[in-house]
Amino acid sequence: MNTTEELQTLLLTTLEEKGSVSNTKELITPDGKEVDQQALLGALKSLSLADKEMVQYEPIEEEIWVLTDEGEEIADKGSHEAKVFDAIPVGEEGISIQDLQNLLGESAKIGQGKAFKNKWINKNGNNLIRVVDSIVDQTRIDLEIIRSTGTHSDHKVLSELKKRKLCDKQKKVSYSVTKGSQFSLTIEKQARDITFEMLQSGEWQDAKFKKYNFDALDPATCTQFPEEYLERVKEVHSVGGYGSIGYGYDWKIEEAQKMILRTHTTAVSSTMLYDLAQQKEFRPVKYFSIDRVFRNETVDATHLAEFHQVEGVIADKGLTLGDLIGVKNLRFKPAYNPYTEPSMEIFSYHPGLGKWVEVGNSGMFRPEMLEPMGFGPEVRVIAWGLSLERPTMIKYGIDNIREVSATPLECFHL
């Protein structure tokens, strides 16, 4: 991964040499690698700010087909059905189904059906035998075409490979770039804050400071979503589905693309669960995370605007609310969350404050959240999120949450 400064230098030197960049996907780093377009966007935004105007850029959007991890492996090593065919010896004896399973593992189970469908193999008692002398691994060929071109001329092939979870459609964004009114090869460093040293030396009088634009017209956005998953989410929100009546509003991609400071780590859990749903066979999992979240809160003895959330997620078949409630010295209160039902707030008693204090939230993820990801209706997910700071208060008898996160400072007058 190149730094923002390295990407800025690459852009400016390319513009100086060529005058413009028609499509940034053609940019190559000095070490011969393709440029990460999301990272490049940060460099472009920095160079195009009103106080710089060194470059101007426009987005270029295109939809392409990309291989999944399994698709990449098949493009490199061959399809499951081809592996099954190659593993069967020539002759009438063939190989037993159990021996094939021991030899190929998961590929044996996946590849047999397709090999039968292609009429490459047949059964002879408990053994599998070849019925053709040679095969063409068309699945591998098709995936190699998709990998090299980003598409395929036969839409039925794309649909079939997508059903097999070997490829998916993605929206890719790159940029056309031209010189701005203040183009230069030199980026003038701007100070972000007035420091104590600046005040002492008088440097602050001549320093150039970075402008803070609180009315930014071009907020950071994300444009890379799994296309069919996006459409299912849009439909659920707008008109309902999977047992939900929806919210009855006009879901807008422009709103979904906006990047904001997360209010909870469920955004991370959702990404992990979507990846799990794309696997060939479901497997039970437990996910845990600790990370920072941000809230529009008034800071007081029990509230912070910025704190840490500890989240746990368990996915399995047949889970119930009883699997979630099983901890002593806690109280639960019914609550509403847009992504869980039932939902419960979690309380723990704080002796110092003399009251029960909310320490987290919990619930079972709704079917209309899980099934659009690709899970079957039998899969249930229980989840809970606790702040790190409030349980710390209770454990160590701290009465003011600000003492948990703040660094004590001595005040002085300049």
Buried (B, 14 or more C-beta within 10 A) or exposed (E): EBEBEBBBBBBBEBBEEEEEBEEBBEBEEEEEEEBEBEBBBBBBBBBBBEEBBBBBBEBBEEEEBBBBEBBBBBBEEBBBBBBBBBBBEEEEEBBEBEBBBEBBEEBBBBBBEBBBEBEBBBEEEEBBBBBEEEBEBEBBEBBBBBBEEBBBEEEEBBEBBBEBBBBBBBBBBBBBBBBBEEBEEEBEEEEEEEEEEBEEEEEBEEEEEBEEEEEEEEEEEEBEBBEEBBEBBBBBBBBBBBEBEBEEEEBEEEEBBEEEEBEBBBEBBBEBBBEBBBEEEBEEBEBEBEBEBBBEEEEEEBBBEEBBBBBBBBBBEEBEBEEBEEEEEBEBEEBEBEBBBBBBBBBBEBEEBEEEBBBBBBBBBBBBBBBBBBBEEEBBBBBBBBBBBBBBBBEEEBEEBBBBBEEEEEEEEE
